[in-house]
Amino acid sequence: MDYPHIARQTSRVLSSYLTYQAVRVVVGQLSQTDPPLAIWLNGFSATGKIQDGEQYLRELLQERQELALRVMTVREHLAETILDVLPEMVRADIQQANIQQRKHHLERITQVASSEAATWPELES
């Protein structure tokens, strides 16, 4: 496994997700203070280009520099606020989800095995 590559890709995805969350925060703020600008930013963001946070910010910088700088500031604040607790939270969530998946799988295969045994009663003897 190429752990450094996986780490870089995960970092990019997380950065793009934080960009998306920052845009949501800014749109929410603008909805209160400048509704037409909130509508514009929401429309600009709805085209799917936000999937790549860095490309999105490059394009936003060309269209509305003040908004791009605001989104970057909010994204940085979000990162500073959550990234310290995120590793342990992700580990715990994955462990819990894996336990739940295994439990559901075991329940399903156990039910299949019991219904097969009920269908073939001569196998129980």
N, CA, C and O atoms as a GROMACS GRO file, in nm:
protein
  500
    1MET      N    1   0.084  -0.119   0.000
    1MET     CA    2   0.000   0.000   0.000
    1MET      C    3   0.087   0.124   0.000
    1MET      O    4   0.194   0.127   0.062
    2ASP      N    5   0.041   0.224  -0.070
    2ASP     CA    6   0.112   0.351  -0.078
    2ASP      C    7   0.049   0.450   0.021
    2ASP      O    8  -0.032   0.534  -0.017
    3TYR      N    9   0.088   0.438   0.148
    3TYR     CA   10   0.028   0.521   0.253
    3TYR      C   11   0.046   0.671   0.230
    3TYR      O   12  -0.048   0.746   0.252
    4PRO      N   13   0.164   0.718   0.185
    4PRO     CA   14   0.176   0.861   0.160
    4PRO      C   15   0.078   0.911   0.053
    4PRO      O   16   0.022   1.020   0.066
    5HIS      N   17   0.056   0.831  -0.051
    5HIS     CA   18  -0.039   0.870  -0.156
    5HIS      C   19  -0.181   0.875  -0.099
    5HIS      O   20  -0.256   0.968  -0.126
    6ILE      N   21  -0.217   0.773  -0.020
    6ILE     CA   22  -0.350   0.770   0.041
    6ILE      C   23  -0.368   0.892   0.133
    6ILE      O   24  -0.475   0.953   0.135
    7ALA      N   25  -0.265   0.926   0.208
    7ALA     CA   26  -0.272   1.041   0.298
    7ALA      C   27  -0.290   1.171   0.219
    7ALA      O   28  -0.369   1.256   0.258
    8ARG      N   29  -0.217   1.186   0.109
    8ARG     CA   30  -0.230   1.307   0.026
    8ARG      C   31  -0.371   1.317  -0.032
    8ARG      O   32  -0.432   1.424  -0.030
    9GLN      N   33  -0.422   1.206  -0.083
    9GLN     CA   34  -0.556   1.206  -0.142
    9GLN      C   35  -0.662   1.238  -0.035
    9GLN      O   36  -0.755   1.314  -0.060
   10THR      N   37  -0.646   1.180   0.083
   10THR     CA   38  -0.740   1.206   0.192
   10THR      C   39  -0.735   1.352   0.232
   10THR      O   40  -0.838   1.413   0.258
   11SER      N   41  -0.615   1.408   0.237
   11SER     CA   42  -0.599   1.549   0.270
   11SER      C   43  -0.669   1.638   0.168
   11SER      O   44  -0.733   1.736   0.205
   12ARG      N   45  -0.657   1.604   0.041
   12ARG     CA   46  -0.724   1.683  -0.064
   12ARG      C   47  -0.876   1.676  -0.051
   12ARG      O   48  -0.945   1.776  -0.064
   13VAL      N   49  -0.925   1.556  -0.025
   13VAL     CA   50  -1.070   1.540  -0.010
   13VAL      C   51  -1.119   1.619   0.111
   13VAL      O   52  -1.221   1.688   0.103
   14LEU      N   53  -1.047   1.610   0.221
   14LEU     CA   54  -1.086   1.682   0.342
   14LEU      C   55  -1.080   1.833   0.319
   14LEU      O   56  -1.169   1.906   0.363
   15SER      N   57  -0.978   1.879   0.251
   15SER     CA   58  -0.965   2.021   0.220
   15SER      C   59  -1.083   2.068   0.133
   15SER      O   60  -1.140   2.175   0.157
   16SER      N   61  -1.118   1.988   0.034
   16SER     CA   62  -1.232   2.025  -0.051
   16SER      C   63  -1.362   2.025   0.030
   16SER      O   64  -1.448   2.111   0.010
   17TYR      N   65  -1.376   1.929   0.120
   17TYR     CA   66  -1.497   1.925   0.202
   17TYR      C   67  -1.503   2.046   0.295
   17TYR      O   68  -1.611   2.103   0.315
   18LEU      N   69  -1.390   2.086   0.351
   18LEU     CA   70  -1.389   2.205   0.435
   18LEU      C   71  -1.419   2.330   0.354
   18LEU      O   72  -1.479   2.425   0.404
   19THR      N   73  -1.377   2.331   0.228
   19THR     CA   74  -1.412   2.443   0.139
   19THR      C   75  -1.564   2.448   0.122
   19THR      O   76  -1.624   2.554   0.132
   20TYR      N   77  -1.624   2.332   0.096
   20TYR     CA   78  -1.769   2.324   0.082
   20TYR      C   79  -1.839   2.374   0.208
   20TYR      O   80  -1.934   2.452   0.200
   21GLN      N   81  -1.792   2.329   0.324
   21GLN     CA   82  -1.854   2.373   0.450
   21GLN      C   83  -1.835   2.524   0.471
   21GLN      O   84  -1.926   2.591   0.518
   22ALA      N   85  -1.719   2.575   0.434
   22ALA     CA   86  -1.695   2.719   0.447
   22ALA      C   87  -1.791   2.797   0.358
   22ALA      O   88  -1.843   2.901   0.398
   23VAL      N   89  -1.814   2.748   0.238
   23VAL     CA   90  -1.908   2.814   0.148
   23VAL      C   91  -2.047   2.814   0.210
   23VAL      O   92  -2.118   2.914   0.204
   24ARG      N   93  -2.087   2.703   0.269
   24ARG     CA   94  -2.218   2.696   0.334
   24ARG      C   95  -2.229   2.800   0.446
   24ARG      O   96  -2.332   2.866   0.461
   25VAL      N   97  -2.122   2.814   0.525
   25VAL     CA   98  -2.122   2.913   0.633
   25VAL      C   99  -2.134   3.054   0.575
   25VAL      O  100  -2.214   3.134   0.623
   26VAL      N  101  -2.055   3.084   0.472
   26VAL     CA  102  -2.056   3.217   0.412
   26VAL      C  103  -2.193   3.246   0.349
   26VAL      O  104  -2.246   3.356   0.363
   27VAL      N  105  -2.250   3.148   0.280
   27VAL     CA  106  -2.383   3.169   0.221
   27VAL      C  107  -2.484   3.197   0.333
   27VAL      O  108  -2.570   3.284   0.318
   28GLY      N  109  -2.475   3.124   0.442
   28GLY     CA  110  -2.564   3.148   0.556
   28GLY      C  111  -2.548   3.288   0.613
   28GLY      O  112  -2.647   3.353   0.645
   29GLN      N  113  -2.425   3.333   0.626
   29GLN     CA  114  -2.400   3.468   0.676
   29GLN      C  115  -2.454   3.573   0.580
   29GLN      O  116  -2.519   3.669   0.620
   30LEU      N  117  -2.426   3.551   0.451
   30LEU     CA  118  -2.471   3.647   0.351
   30LEU      C  119  -2.623   3.651   0.338
   30LEU      O  120  -2.680   3.754   0.303
   31SER      N  121  -2.688   3.540   0.366
   31SER     CA  122  -2.835   3.537   0.360
   31SER      C  123  -2.894   3.639   0.457
   31SER      O  124  -3.002   3.693   0.434
   32GLN      N  125  -2.822   3.664   0.566
   32GLN     CA  126  -2.868   3.760   0.666
   32GLN      C  127  -2.828   3.903   0.632
   32GLN      O  128  -2.902   3.997   0.662
   33THR      N  129  -2.712   3.920   0.569
   33THR     CA  130  -2.658   4.054   0.548
   33THR      C  131  -2.668   4.104   0.404
   33THR      O  132  -2.680   4.225   0.381
   34ASP      N  133  -2.662   4.013   0.307
   34ASP     CA  134  -2.664   4.052   0.166
   34ASP      C  135  -2.727   3.940   0.082
   34ASP      O  136  -2.656   3.867   0.012
   35PRO      N  137  -2.859   3.926   0.091
   35PRO     CA  138  -2.926   3.816   0.022
   35PRO      C  139  -2.894   3.801  -0.127
   35PRO      O  140  -2.876   3.688  -0.173
   36PRO      N  141  -2.886   3.909  -0.205
   36PRO     CA  142  -2.852   3.890  -0.347
   36PRO      C  143  -2.713   3.827  -0.367
   36PRO      O  144  -2.695   3.745  -0.457
   37LEU      N  145  -2.617   3.864  -0.284
   37LEU     CA  146  -2.484   3.806  -0.294
   37LEU      C  147  -2.485   3.660  -0.251
   37LEU      O  148  -2.413   3.577  -0.307
   38ALA      N  149  -2.567   3.628  -0.150
   38ALA     CA  150  -2.582   3.488  -0.107
   38ALA      C  151  -2.638   3.404  -0.221
   38ALA      O  152  -2.592   3.292  -0.244
   39ILE      N  153  -2.736   3.457  -0.291
   39ILE     CA  154  -2.796   3.386  -0.404
   39ILE      C  155  -2.692   3.367  -0.514
   39ILE      O  156  -2.684   3.260  -0.575
   40TRP      N  157  -2.612   3.471  -0.539
   40TRP     CA  158  -2.508   3.460  -0.642
   40TRP      C  159  -2.407   3.352  -0.605
   40TRP      O  160  -2.374   3.267  -0.688
   41LEU      N  161  -2.358   3.355  -0.481
   41LEU     CA  162  -2.258   3.257  -0.438
   41LEU      C  163  -2.316   3.116  -0.440
   41LEU      O  164  -2.248   3.021  -0.479
   42ASN      N  165  -2.440   3.102  -0.399
   42ASN     CA  166  -2.504   2.972  -0.402
   42ASN      C  167  -2.514   2.920  -0.546
   42ASN      O  168  -2.488   2.802  -0.572
   43GLY      N  169  -2.550   3.006  -0.638
   43GLY     CA  170  -2.558   2.967  -0.780
   43GLY      C  171  -2.421   2.934  -0.836
   43GLY      O  172  -2.407   2.836  -0.911
   44PHE      N  173  -2.321   3.013  -0.802
   44PHE     CA  174  -2.184   2.988  -0.848
   44PHE      C  175  -2.135   2.854  -0.796
   44PHE      O  176  -2.063   2.782  -0.866
   45SER      N  177  -2.174   2.820  -0.676
   45SER     CA  178  -2.127   2.697  -0.611
   45SER      C  179  -2.206   2.574  -0.654
   45SER      O  180  -2.159   2.461  -0.636
   46ALA      N  181  -2.323   2.593  -0.711
   46ALA     CA  182  -2.411   2.481  -0.744
   46ALA      C  183  -2.374   2.410  -0.873
   46ALA      O  184  -2.439   2.312  -0.910
   47THR      N  185  -2.273   2.456  -0.942
   47THR     CA  186  -2.240   2.399  -1.073
   47THR      C  187  -2.157   2.272  -1.062
   47THR      O  188  -2.125   2.212  -1.165
   48GLY      N  189  -2.122   2.230  -0.943
   48GLY     CA  190  -2.045   2.107  -0.927
   48GLY      C  191  -1.895   2.130  -0.920
   48GLY      O  192  -1.820   2.038  -0.890
   49LYS      N  193  -1.851   2.252  -0.948
   49LYS     CA  194  -1.707   2.278  -0.945
   49LYS      C  195  -1.650   2.276  -0.804
   49LYS      O  196  -1.528   2.275  -0.787
   50ILE      N  197  -1.735   2.276  -0.704
   50ILE     CA  198  -1.687   2.278  -0.565
   50ILE      C  199  -1.628   2.142  -0.524
   50ILE      O  200  -1.567   2.130  -0.418
   51GLN      N  201  -1.647   2.041  -0.608
   51GLN     CA  202  -1.589   1.908  -0.580
   51GLN      C  203  -1.438   1.917  -0.562
   51GLN      O  204  -1.380   1.842  -0.483
   52ASP      N  205  -1.373   2.006  -0.636
   52ASP     CA  206  -1.229   2.031  -0.621
   52ASP      C  207  -1.216   2.168  -0.557
   52ASP      O  208  -1.225   2.270  -0.625
   53GLY      N  209  -1.194   2.170  -0.426
   53GLY     CA  210  -1.192   2.295  -0.351
   53GLY      C  211  -1.092   2.397  -0.401
   53GLY      O  212  -1.121   2.516  -0.404
   54GLU      N  213  -0.976   2.352  -0.441
   54GLU     CA  214  -0.873   2.446  -0.486
   54GLU      C  215  -0.909   2.507  -0.621
   54GLU      O  216  -0.889   2.626  -0.642
   55GLN      N  217  -0.961   2.426  -0.712
   55GLN     CA  218  -1.005   2.478  -0.843
   55GLN      C  219  -1.121   2.575  -0.823
   55GLN      O  220  -1.128   2.680  -0.887
   56TYR      N  221  -1.212   2.538  -0.735
   56TYR     CA  222  -1.326   2.624  -0.704
   56TYR      C  223  -1.278   2.761  -0.656
   56TYR      O  224  -1.328   2.864  -0.701
   57LEU      N  225  -1.181   2.761  -0.564
   57LEU     CA  226  -1.131   2.888  -0.511
   57LEU      C  227  -1.058   2.970  -0.617
   57LEU      O  228  -1.069   3.092  -0.619
   58ARG      N  229  -0.985   2.903  -0.706
   58ARG     CA  230  -0.920   2.976  -0.817
   58ARG      C  231  -1.024   3.047  -0.903
   58ARG      O  232  -1.007   3.164  -0.939
   59GLU      N  233  -1.132   2.977  -0.935
   59GLU     CA  234  -1.236   3.037  -1.017
   59GLU      C  235  -1.311   3.147  -0.942
   59GLU      O  236  -1.345   3.250  -1.000
   60LEU      N  237  -1.336   3.124  -0.814
   60LEU     CA  238  -1.403   3.227  -0.734
   60LEU      C  239  -1.315   3.351  -0.720
   60LEU      O  240  -1.366   3.463  -0.721
   61LEU      N  241  -1.185   3.332  -0.706
   61LEU     CA  242  -1.094   3.447  -0.700
   61LEU      C  243  -1.103   3.533  -0.825
   61LEU      O  244  -1.092   3.655  -0.818
   62GLN      N  245  -1.123   3.469  -0.939
   62GLN     CA  246  -1.135   3.544  -1.064
   62GLN      C  247  -1.268   3.618  -1.074
   62GLN      O  248  -1.276   3.726  -1.132
   63GLU      N  249  -1.373   3.559  -1.015
   63GLU     CA  250  -1.507   3.619  -1.024
   63GLU      C  251  -1.532   3.723  -0.914
   63GLU      O  252  -1.573   3.835  -0.941
   64ARG      N  253  -1.505   3.683  -0.791
   64ARG     CA  254  -1.534   3.768  -0.675
   64ARG      C  255  -1.425   3.747  -0.570
   64ARG      O  256  -1.438   3.661  -0.483
   65GLN      N  257  -1.321   3.824  -0.579
   65GLN     CA  258  -1.205   3.808  -0.492
   65GLN      C  259  -1.242   3.816  -0.344
   65GLN      O  260  -1.194   3.736  -0.264
   66GLU      N  261  -1.328   3.912  -0.308
   66GLU     CA  262  -1.364   3.931  -0.166
   66GLU      C  263  -1.434   3.807  -0.110
   66GLU      O  264  -1.414   3.771   0.006
   67LEU      N  265  -1.516   3.743  -0.192
   67LEU     CA  266  -1.583   3.621  -0.146
   67LEU      C  267  -1.486   3.505  -0.131
   67LEU      O  268  -1.494   3.428  -0.036
   68ALA      N  269  -1.394   3.494  -0.226
   68ALA     CA  270  -1.294   3.387  -0.219
   68ALA      C  271  -1.209   3.402  -0.094
   68ALA      O  272  -1.182   3.303  -0.025
   69LEU      N  273  -1.167   3.522  -0.064
   69LEU     CA  274  -1.086   3.545   0.056
   69LEU      C  275  -1.165   3.514   0.182
   69LEU      O  276  -1.111   3.460   0.279
   70ARG      N  277  -1.291   3.548   0.181
   70ARG     CA  278  -1.377   3.518   0.297
   70ARG      C  279  -1.393   3.367   0.314
   70ARG      O  280  -1.384   3.317   0.426
   71VAL      N  281  -1.417   3.295   0.205
   71VAL     CA  282  -1.430   3.149   0.212
   71VAL      C  283  -1.300   3.088   0.262
   71VAL      O  284  -1.302   2.997   0.346
   72MET      N  285  -1.186   3.136   0.213
   72MET     CA  286  -1.057   3.082   0.259
   72MET      C  287  -1.036   3.107   0.408
   72MET      O  288  -0.985   3.020   0.479
   73THR      N  289  -1.076   3.224   0.456
   73THR     CA  290  -1.063   3.254   0.598
   73THR      C  291  -1.150   3.161   0.682
   73THR      O  292  -1.105   3.109   0.784
   74VAL      N  293  -1.274   3.141   0.640
   74VAL     CA  294  -1.365   3.052   0.714
   74VAL      C  295  -1.313   2.908   0.709
   74VAL      O  296  -1.317   2.837   0.809
   75ARG      N  297  -1.264   2.866   0.590
   75ARG     CA  298  -1.210   2.729   0.577
   75ARG      C  299  -1.092   2.709   0.672
   75ARG      O  300  -1.082   2.606   0.737
   76GLU      N  301  -1.004   2.807   0.679
   76GLU     CA  302  -0.889   2.796   0.770
   76GLU      C  303  -0.934   2.789   0.915
   76GLU      O  304  -0.879   2.711   0.993
   77HIS      N  305  -1.033   2.868   0.950
   77HIS     CA  306  -1.086   2.864   1.087
   77HIS      C  307  -1.147   2.726   1.118
   77HIS      O  308  -1.125   2.671   1.225
   78LEU      N  309  -1.223   2.673   1.024
   78LEU     CA  310  -1.281   2.539   1.043
   78LEU      C  311  -1.171   2.436   1.064
   78LEU      O  312  -1.181   2.350   1.152
   79ALA      N  313  -1.068   2.443   0.982
   79ALA     CA  314  -0.957   2.347   0.993
   79ALA      C  315  -0.890   2.358   1.130
   79ALA      O  316  -0.864   2.256   1.194
   80GLU      N  317  -0.864   2.479   1.174
   80GLU     CA  318  -0.800   2.498   1.305
   80GLU      C  319  -0.888   2.447   1.418
   80GLU      O  320  -0.838   2.399   1.520
   81THR      N  321  -1.018   2.458   1.401
   81THR     CA  322  -1.111   2.419   1.506
   81THR      C  323  -1.130   2.269   1.516
   81THR      O  324  -1.141   2.216   1.626
   82ILE      N  325  -1.135   2.198   1.402
   82ILE     CA  326  -1.173   2.057   1.407
   82ILE      C  327  -1.059   1.957   1.386
   82ILE      O  328  -1.072   1.842   1.426
   83LEU      N  329  -0.951   1.999   1.326
   83LEU     CA  330  -0.850   1.900   1.286
   83LEU      C  331  -0.779   1.834   1.404
   83LEU      O  332  -0.725   1.724   1.387
   84ASP      N  333  -0.776   1.895   1.520
   84ASP     CA  334  -0.712   1.831   1.634
   84ASP      C  335  -0.790   1.710   1.684
   84ASP      O  336  -0.730   1.609   1.722
   85VAL      N  337  -0.921   1.719   1.683
   85VAL     CA  338  -1.003   1.608   1.734
   85VAL      C  339  -1.042   1.509   1.625
   85VAL      O  340  -1.092   1.400   1.655
   86LEU      N  341  -1.021   1.545   1.501
   86LEU     CA  342  -1.069   1.462   1.390
   86LEU      C  343  -1.007   1.323   1.384
   86LEU      O  344  -1.082   1.227   1.363
   87PRO      N  345  -0.876   1.305   1.400
   87PRO     CA  346  -0.820   1.170   1.386
   87PRO      C  347  -0.884   1.068   1.480
   87PRO      O  348  -0.920   0.959   1.438
   88GLU      N  349  -0.898   1.103   1.605
   88GLU     CA  350  -0.957   1.009   1.701
   88GLU      C  351  -1.104   0.986   1.671
   88GLU      O  352  -1.154   0.875   1.684
   89MET      N  353  -1.173   1.092   1.631
   89MET     CA  354  -1.315   1.080   1.597
   89MET      C  355  -1.335   0.987   1.476
   89MET      O  356  -1.426   0.904   1.475
   90VAL      N  357  -1.250   1.002   1.376
   90VAL     CA  358  -1.260   0.917   1.257
   90VAL      C  359  -1.231   0.772   1.294
   90VAL      O  360  -1.303   0.681   1.252
   91ARG      N  361  -1.125   0.750   1.372
   91ARG     CA  362  -1.094   0.613   1.416
   91ARG      C  363  -1.212   0.550   1.488
   91ARG      O  364  -1.252   0.438   1.457
   92ALA      N  365  -1.267   0.622   1.584
   92ALA     CA  366  -1.379   0.569   1.662
   92ALA      C  367  -1.501   0.543   1.574
   92ALA      O  368  -1.567   0.440   1.588
   93ASP      N  369  -1.530   0.636   1.483
   93ASP     CA  370  -1.645   0.617   1.393
   93ASP      C  371  -1.627   0.496   1.303
   93ASP      O  372  -1.721   0.419   1.282
   94ILE      N  373  -1.506   0.478   1.250
   94ILE     CA  374  -1.480   0.363   1.163
   94ILE      C  375  -1.490   0.233   1.241
   94ILE      O  376  -1.548   0.136   1.193
   95GLN      N  377  -1.433   0.231   1.362
   95GLN     CA  378  -1.443   0.110   1.443
   95GLN      C  379  -1.588   0.076   1.474
   95GLN      O  380  -1.628  -0.040   1.463
   96GLN      N  381  -1.666   0.175   1.511
   96GLN     CA  382  -1.807   0.152   1.543
   96GLN      C  383  -1.884   0.108   1.419
   96GLN      O  384  -1.966   0.017   1.426
   97ALA      N  385  -1.858   0.171   1.306
   97ALA     CA  386  -1.927   0.133   1.182
   97ALA      C  387  -1.889  -0.009   1.141
   97ALA      O  388  -1.975  -0.085   1.096
   98ASN      N  389  -1.763  -0.046   1.156
   98ASN     CA  390  -1.720  -0.182   1.123
   98ASN      C  391  -1.789  -0.285   1.213
   98ASN      O  392  -1.830  -0.391   1.166
   99ILE      N  393  -1.800  -0.254   1.341
   99ILE     CA  394  -1.870  -0.343   1.433
   99ILE      C  395  -2.015  -0.361   1.390
   99ILE      O  396  -2.066  -0.473   1.388
  100GLN      N  397  -2.081  -0.250   1.355
  100GLN     CA  398  -2.220  -0.257   1.311
  100GLN      C  399  -2.234  -0.338   1.182
  100GLN      O  400  -2.326  -0.418   1.168
  101GLN      N  401  -2.143  -0.316   1.087
  101GLN     CA  402  -2.148  -0.391   0.960
  101GLN      C  403  -2.130  -0.540   0.985
  101GLN      O  404  -2.202  -0.622   0.928
  102ARG      N  405  -2.033  -0.574   1.069
  102ARG     CA  406  -2.010  -0.716   1.099
  102ARG      C  407  -2.130  -0.778   1.170
  102ARG      O  408  -2.168  -0.891   1.141
  103LYS      N  409  -2.189  -0.703   1.262
  103LYS     CA  410  -2.305  -0.751   1.336
  103LYS      C  411  -2.421  -0.778   1.240
  103LYS      O  412  -2.483  -0.884   1.246
  104HIS      N  413  -2.450  -0.683   1.151
  104HIS     CA  414  -2.560  -0.700   1.055
  104HIS      C  415  -2.531  -0.817   0.961
  104HIS      O  416  -2.621  -0.894   0.928
  105HIS      N  417  -2.406  -0.829   0.919
  105HIS     CA  418  -2.370  -0.940   0.830
  105HIS      C  419  -2.388  -1.074   0.900
  105HIS      O  420  -2.444  -1.168   0.843
  106LEU      N  421  -2.341  -1.082   1.024
  106LEU     CA  422  -2.356  -1.206   1.101
  106LEU      C  423  -2.503  -1.241   1.122
  106LEU      O  424  -2.542  -1.357   1.110
  107GLU      N  425  -2.584  -1.140   1.154
  107GLU     CA  426  -2.728  -1.164   1.171
  107GLU      C  427  -2.790  -1.215   1.041
  107GLU      O  428  -2.871  -1.307   1.042
  108ARG      N  429  -2.750  -1.155   0.929
  108ARG     CA  430  -2.806  -1.195   0.801
  108ARG      C  431  -2.766  -1.337   0.764
  108ARG      O  432  -2.850  -1.415   0.720
  109ILE      N  433  -2.638  -1.372   0.781
  109ILE     CA  434  -2.597  -1.507   0.742
  109ILE      C  435  -2.652  -1.612   0.839
  109ILE      O  436  -2.675  -1.726   0.801
  110THR      N  437  -2.672  -1.572   0.964
  110THR     CA  438  -2.731  -1.664   1.061
  110THR      C  439  -2.877  -1.690   1.026
  110THR      O  440  -2.923  -1.804   1.035
  111GLN      N  441  -2.949  -1.586   0.985
  111GLN     CA  442  -3.089  -1.604   0.944
  111GLN      C  443  -3.099  -1.688   0.818
  111GLN      O  444  -3.189  -1.771   0.806
  112VAL      N  445  -3.008  -1.667   0.723
  112VAL     CA  446  -3.008  -1.746   0.600
  112VAL      C  447  -2.981  -1.892   0.634
  112VAL      O  448  -3.046  -1.982   0.581
  113ALA      N  449  -2.884  -1.917   0.723
  113ALA     CA  450  -2.851  -2.054   0.762
  113ALA      C  451  -2.970  -2.120   0.832
  113ALA      O  452  -2.998  -2.236   0.807
  114SER      N  453  -3.041  -2.046   0.922
  114SER     CA  454  -3.155  -2.107   0.988
  114SER      C  455  -3.271  -2.131   0.894
  114SER      O  456  -3.342  -2.230   0.908
  115SER      N  457  -3.293  -2.042   0.797
  115SER     CA  458  -3.402  -2.066   0.703
  115SER      C  459  -3.369  -2.181   0.609
  115SER      O  460  -3.458  -2.253   0.566
  116GLU      N  461  -3.242  -2.198   0.575
  116GLU     CA  462  -3.203  -2.313   0.493
  116GLU      C  463  -3.221  -2.443   0.572
  116GLU      O  464  -3.263  -2.544   0.515
  117ALA      N  465  -3.190  -2.441   0.700
  117ALA     CA  466  -3.208  -2.560   0.783
  117ALA      C  467  -3.357  -2.592   0.797
  117ALA      O  468  -3.394  -2.710   0.801
  118ALA      N  469  -3.442  -2.490   0.804
  118ALA     CA  470  -3.586  -2.513   0.813
  118ALA      C  471  -3.641  -2.568   0.682
  118ALA      O  472  -3.738  -2.644   0.683
  119THR      N  473  -3.581  -2.532   0.572
  119THR     CA  474  -3.626  -2.581   0.442
  119THR      C  475  -3.584  -2.727   0.421
  119THR      O  476  -3.653  -2.801   0.351
  120TRP      N  477  -3.474  -2.767   0.480
  120TRP     CA  478  -3.421  -2.904   0.464
  120TRP      C  479  -3.416  -2.972   0.601
  120TRP      O  480  -3.308  -2.993   0.654
  121PRO      N  481  -3.532  -3.007   0.658
  121PRO     CA  482  -3.534  -3.066   0.794
  121PRO      C  483  -3.458  -3.198   0.804
  121PRO      O  484  -3.411  -3.232   0.913
  122GLU      N  485  -3.443  -3.272   0.697
  122GLU     CA  486  -3.370  -3.400   0.706
  122GLU      C  487  -3.222  -3.378   0.733
  122GLU      O  488  -3.153  -3.471   0.773
  123LEU      N  489  -3.172  -3.256   0.711
  123LEU     CA  490  -3.031  -3.229   0.737
  123LEU      C  491  -3.003  -3.216   0.887
  123LEU      O  492  -2.889  -3.230   0.930
  124GLU      N  493  -3.106  -3.189   0.966
  124GLU     CA  494  -3.086  -3.170   1.108
  124GLU      C  495  -3.066  -3.301   1.181
  124GLU      O  496  -3.014  -3.299   1.293
  125SER      N  497  -3.104  -3.414   1.126
  125SER     CA  498  -3.095  -3.543   1.195
  125SER      C  499  -2.956  -3.592   1.208
  125SER      O  500  -2.934  -3.700   1.264
   0.00000   0.00000   0.00000
